[in-house]
Amino acid sequence: MILPSASPANVALALAAAAAYAVPAAGAGRLSEQASRVALLVAWLLHGSLLAWSLLGDSPRFGFAPALSVTAWLVLTVYAIERQMFPQLRARWALAGLGAAAVLLALVFPGTPLHASASPWLPLHWALGIASYGLFAAAVVHAWLMMRAEHHMRHADDARAGVPLLTLERLTFRFVTGGFVLLSATLLAGVVFETAGLGRWRWDHKTIFSVLAWCAFALLLLGRARFGWRGRKAVRMLYIGSLLLLLAYVGSRFVLEVVLGRVE
């Protein structure tokens, strides 16, 4: 199960990325702003190199842990971009910890190689799905920041000026909208690929959870546009949809790879 086919370079990159992530995660209150930023940048670059090595090589591997690793890297990419526009955005230590955990998890559970007989469109379907994972994960992070900012505002216990609450709310729904578009494209691509390969659309656990997640996000966006949903009600629906989406691929693959020990 652990590192059945990982190359020494792959292991070295993974351990270096995890160690680099651990620096800002463990030293959140002790490192200077510049040192934390440099450490996170080094970790992000090493993580990206690791993903390129694993997914773009001669034998790309897919599984629940690689999916989480790509998702974490995408969220960190979004954070790096937003940090340029909102320097007061503070989530570095939490995201660094998430990155370290995702890298190590993918090292322990590297997934399975892509079958030679698989559809040539499968990587596109997978890429669309993981991109939607990344946007929804970014939405969840922003929703958490939004709830934290609301809590501090209610209790007047935060002396530091953070990102304005309305700005966080607007960013959250932008990520939800983008993720919903990509999830819709993922489901549509899945219908096309399954119909072309099997002559019908297969209703398995992954499909059912994906459709339920799509319905939850559609309801969230409809409630926002029609009834002005915001605050805890909107965040609760976002969490429900994200949990369903997590169960769709990551949860199904975890059961197959770890619980049942099956390789597909």
N, C-alpha and C positions, 0 to 999 in steps of 0.2 A: 504493500500500500504506500509506503513512504519512499519517495524518490526512486521508483522502479527504473526509470530510464533517464534521470536528470544527468546532464553533463556537468563536469566540474565547473565550467564557466557559468552555467546556469545557477548552480548552488552558490558560487562566489558572488554573483550579482545579487541574488536574493538576500544573502546574509548581509552584504554591504548596504543594500537599500533599507533593510529592516533596522540595521544599526544606525544609519543616518536618520531615519524617522524617529528612532528612540531618543535622539539627542534633544530636539525641541519638545518631544512629548514628556520626557522625564525632567528636563530642566526648564519647565515653563516659567517659573518665577526667578530663576537664577541667571539665565542667559540674557544678554543684551538683545535689543530689537534686531540689530544687524546680524549678530551671530545666529539667532533663531531663523532669520530669513535665509541666510546662506545655507544653513543645515537643511532646511526644508527644500530649498532649490536643488541641492545635491541629491537628496533622497528622491525627489520627483524625477530628476534626470536618470538616476540609476533604475528607478522603477520603470520608467518608460523604455529604457534599454532592455530591461528584463522582459517586458511584454513583447517588444519587437522580436527578441530572440526566441521567445516561446511560441508566438502566434504567427510569425512571418517566416519561420524556418522551413526546412524540408518536410517536417512532420508536425504541423500545428496541432495543438491539443485543446480540447474543449471539456468543460466540466463546471461544477458549481463554484469551486474555489477560484479558477481562472476568471470566471464571470465576476465574482466579487472583487478580484484584484483589478480588473479593468475598470469596474465601476468606481472603486476608490480612487484610482488614478484620474478618472474623468472629473470626479468631484474636486480633487485637489487642483486640477487644471482650471476649473471654474473659479475656485477660490483665489488662485494666483492672479487671474485676470481681474476679478472684482476688487482685489486688494489694491490694485492700481487706481481704481475709481473711488473706493471707499477705504482709506487707510485705517479708519477706526473699526473696521471689521475684525472681530476677535474670535477666532475658532481654531487657531493654529495648533494648539496642544492636542485638542480632540481629534482633529483631522490627521495629525501626525501619528497618533496612536492607532487610528483606523487604518492608515496606510501600512504601518508595521504589522498589524494583525493580518491584514489581507495578503501581504507578501509572504508571511510565514505560513499561512493557511494554504496558499497556492503551492508552496514548496513541499508541504506534507501531502497534499492531495492535488497532484498536477493534472488530473483529468485523463481523458483518453484521446489517442490520435484520431484525426479525421480519416474516416474510411475512404479508400481509393474509389469505391463505388458510389460514394455520396454525390448528391446533386451538386453541380458546379455553382448553383445559386445558394447553397446552404450557408457559405460564409457571409453573403449579403444579408440573408435572413437573420443570422446570428449577430451581425454588426448592428443592424437596425434595432434588434431587441436590446443589446447591451447599451447602445446609445440612449434608448428610452430609459433603461435602468439608471444611467448616469444622470439624466435630467431630473428624474423623479427623486433620486437620492439627493441631488442638489436642492430640490424643493423641500425635502424633509429637513435638511440641515438649516435652511432659511426659516422654515416654520419653527424649528427648535429655537433659533436665535430670536425669532419674533415673540415666542411665548416667554423667553427669558427676559427680553426687553420690556414686555408688558408687565411681567412680575416685578422687575426693578422699578418701573414707573409707578406701579400701584403702591409699593412699599417705600418708595423714595430712598432706596438704600444703595444706589449706584451713583457715585460721584463723578464717574468718567462718562463723557459724552460718546455714545455709540452711534450706530447707524439708526436714523429715524425709523420709528415703528412702521409708518406708512410706506417708506421705501422698502423695508424688508417684506412687507405684505405684497407690494407690487412685484418685487423680484420673485417671490414664491409662486405667484400665479403665472408669471411668465414662464418659469421652468415647468410648471404643471401643464401649461398649454403646449409648450414644445414637446414635452414627454408624451402627451396625449396624441399629438400628430404622429410622432415616431412609432408609438405603440399601435396606432391604427394601421400604419404602413406595414408594421411587422405582422399583424394578424392577416392583413390582405395578402402579403407575400406568402404567409403560411398556407392560406387557402389555395393560392395558385400552385405552390410547390407540391402540396399534398394531393391536390386534384390531378396534377400532371403525372405524379409518380404512382399513386395508388388508385386513381379514378374516383376517389371520394375524400372527404375531409375527416380525419380520424379524431374522435372525441376522447382524448385521454386526460389525465390529471393536469398536465401542463396547459392544454387548450382550455379546459374548464376554468382553471384559476386565472388564466390570461383574460378570458372573456368577462369573468366577474370583476377583475381589476379594471378593465376598460369601462364597464358599466359604472363602477364606483367613481372613476375620474370624470366620466361624462356627467354623472349626477352632480359632482362637485362644481364643474364648470357651468352647468345649467343653473345650479343654485346660486352661484356667484353672479351670473349675468341677469337672472330673472328675479331673484329675491335678495340679492346683496349679501350673500353669506360671507362672513368674515370671522376672525377671531377663533375661539375654541371650536365652534361648530365646523368651520372649514378645515381647521387643522386635524380634527378628529376624522373627518372623511378622507383627508389626504393620507393619514396614517393607515386607515383601513385599506384603501386602494393599494398603498405601497406594500403592506403586508401580504395582500393577495398576490401582487405581482412577484414578490420575493418567493412565495411558495410555488409560483408557476414554473420557473426554470430552476432556480437555485434549490428550492425545496425538493422538487422532483428528482433532480440530479443527485442531491445529497442522499436521498433514500436509496436510489439505484446504486450509487458508488460506494457508500459507506455502510448503510444498514443492510442492504441485500447483497452487496458485493458483486453486482452485475455490471458488465461492460457492454455498452451499446455503441 
